[in-house]
Amino acid sequence: FTDNGDLEVASEVDPAIELVAPGDMSVVTALDLDIYRQALLNRFMTNPGEYIFNRVTGVGFKQFLGAPNDAETGASIKAAVVAEITRDNLIPARNLDVKVFPTSRHAVGVIVTVTGLPSTLSARGFVLGFTYDMRFNQVKPRRLT
């Protein structure tokens, strides 16, 4: 709340609330699951310090550049992904499943499954996939069928 008793909402913190005009807000509908997808993709593609409006945003895949593609690195990548997604409760941990697996000698695939989003978005969820190449520090979203 502000000093004069108004409710203050930061739209980048809660993607289920959309600021539609100065002083007005609305609840995002089930058709707007793309707001979650886009928020996650932005976090996957960003390193902490790069996003000017929130310096802590980003998985920070750069830390894995040149790392061996082994079980320990896979577990560290999974932990970084989960930590970033749940950092500000964008997606609660109970609604999240992350799988990391090797796709080549230098790359891993990451599948993120999100279920049971807030009631305004129904019980629907979605799946995102991407690959991370540790040789070239490249994150590539993948289309899943």
Secondary structure, DSSP 8 states (H G I E B T S, - for coil): --TTS-----TTT-TTEEEEETTEEEE--GGGTHHHHHHHHHHHT--TT-STT-TT-S--GGGGTT---SHHHHHHHHHHHHHHHHTTTSS-GGGEEEEEEESSSSEEEEEEEE----GGGTT--EEEEEEEETTTTEEEEE---
